[in-house]
Amino acid sequence: MSDQVALGCKCGAVHGIAREVSRHNGTRGVCYCDDCQAYAHFLGGADLLDRWGGSDIYQMMPKRVSFDAGSKLRCVRLR
């Protein structure tokens, strides 16, 4: 099994890779906060929320994530 996960957006403008992905190098959880739900709707990905409105999250160190294309990568402030 590979410990790398390809990252990208639907339009293909942003892509990269997450390395050393494992249960030992990150934390998985489900978040039900208003911000995570609003962000999913903002991105047009409400279908990614579970039936209770939860977002599946894998949290890892930034040093294990790199992007080789991403001129359209932006931040969003919800509150």
Secondary structure in CASP SS format (residue, H / E / C, confidence):
PFRMAT SS
TARGET T0000
AUTHOR 0000-0000-0000
METHOD secondary structure of the structure
MODEL  1
M C 1.00
S C 1.00
D C 1.00
Q C 1.00
V E 1.00
A E 1.00
L E 1.00
G E 1.00
C C 1.00
K C 1.00
C C 1.00
G C 1.00
A C 1.00
V C 1.00
H E 1.00
G E 1.00
I E 1.00
A E 1.00
R C 1.00
E C 1.00
V C 1.00
S C 1.00
R C 1.00
H C 1.00
N C 1.00
G E 1.00
T E 1.00
R E 1.00
G E 1.00
V E 1.00
C E 1.00
Y C 1.00
C C 1.00
D H 1.00
D H 1.00
C H 1.00
Q H 1.00
A H 1.00
Y H 1.00
A H 1.00
H H 1.00
F H 1.00
L C 1.00
G C 1.00
G C 1.00
A H 1.00
D H 1.00
L H 1.00
L C 1.00
D C 1.00
R C 1.00
W C 1.00
G C 1.00
G C 1.00
S E 1.00
D E 1.00
I E 1.00
Y E 1.00
Q E 1.00
M E 1.00
M C 1.00
P H 1.00
K H 1.00
R H 1.00
V E 1.00
S E 1.00
F E 1.00
D E 1.00
A E 1.00
G C 1.00
S C 1.00
K C 1.00
L C 1.00
R C 1.00
C C 1.00
V C 1.00
R C 1.00
L C 1.00
R C 1.00
END
